[in-house]
Amino acid sequence: MRSGLAVLCLLATPAAAQEVSDFPTNARAEYVFACMATNGQTREMLDRCSCAIDQIASVITYDDYVSAETVLTMRQVSGERASMFRGMPQMTEIVATLRRAEAEAEILCF
């Protein structure tokens, strides 16, 4: 009975890990590189920036993260087409969700 339970636990682990975070490795690495470029190229910053993206990934989905990053990028563009990204409440809420996740990561990791 014990070995059957152990096998079930081992089989369940990868699926559980995927459910916890859907952020691809390259997205995590990109975040860490940008974070380190901003905060310093030290081992301590590597650990803190890695902690931050792990925390963000535990709070929001990757799709929400991409949406928020897209809105933030479009807000920097001039012109009429980009104006919808500045004024729409939906866009503001998408960014606010990311900002809350970042604030939580800041508290826990820095």
Contacts in CASP RR format, 6 or more apart in sequence:
PFRMAT RR
TARGET T0000
AUTHOR 0000-0000-0000
METHOD contacts of the structure
MODEL  1
MRSGLAVLCLLATPAAAQEVSDFPTNARAEYVFACMATNGQTREMLDRCS
CAIDQIASVITYDDYVSAETVLTMRQVSGERASMFRGMPQMTEIVATLRR
AEAEAEILCF
20 58 0 8 1.000
21 54 0 8 1.000
21 57 0 8 1.000
21 58 0 8 1.000
21 62 0 8 1.000
22 57 0 8 1.000
22 61 0 8 1.000
22 62 0 8 1.000
22 63 0 8 1.000
23 53 0 8 1.000
23 57 0 8 1.000
23 62 0 8 1.000
23 65 0 8 1.000
24 62 0 8 1.000
27 62 0 8 1.000
27 65 0 8 1.000
28 50 0 8 1.000
28 53 0 8 1.000
28 54 0 8 1.000
28 57 0 8 1.000
31 49 0 8 1.000
31 52 0 8 1.000
31 53 0 8 1.000
31 56 0 8 1.000
32 46 0 8 1.000
32 49 0 8 1.000
32 50 0 8 1.000
32 53 0 8 1.000
35 45 0 8 1.000
35 48 0 8 1.000
35 49 0 8 1.000
35 52 0 8 1.000
35 53 0 8 1.000
36 42 0 8 1.000
36 45 0 8 1.000
36 46 0 8 1.000
36 49 0 8 1.000
39 45 0 8 1.000
39 48 0 8 1.000
39 49 0 8 1.000
48 109 0 8 1.000
48 110 0 8 1.000
49 109 0 8 1.000
51 105 0 8 1.000
51 108 0 8 1.000
51 109 0 8 1.000
52 102 0 8 1.000
52 105 0 8 1.000
52 106 0 8 1.000
52 109 0 8 1.000
52 110 0 8 1.000
53 105 0 8 1.000
55 101 0 8 1.000
55 104 0 8 1.000
55 105 0 8 1.000
55 108 0 8 1.000
55 109 0 8 1.000
56 65 0 8 1.000
56 98 0 8 1.000
56 101 0 8 1.000
56 102 0 8 1.000
56 104 0 8 1.000
56 105 0 8 1.000
57 65 0 8 1.000
59 100 0 8 1.000
59 101 0 8 1.000
59 104 0 8 1.000
59 105 0 8 1.000
60 68 0 8 1.000
60 97 0 8 1.000
60 98 0 8 1.000
60 101 0 8 1.000
64 94 0 8 1.000
64 97 0 8 1.000
64 98 0 8 1.000
65 98 0 8 1.000
67 94 0 8 1.000
68 94 0 8 1.000
68 95 0 8 1.000
68 97 0 8 1.000
68 98 0 8 1.000
69 98 0 8 1.000
71 85 0 8 1.000
71 91 0 8 1.000
71 94 0 8 1.000
71 95 0 8 1.000
72 95 0 8 1.000
72 98 0 8 1.000
74 82 0 8 1.000
74 85 0 8 1.000
75 82 0 8 1.000
75 85 0 8 1.000
75 86 0 8 1.000
76 82 0 8 1.000
77 85 0 8 1.000
84 91 0 8 1.000
85 91 0 8 1.000
END
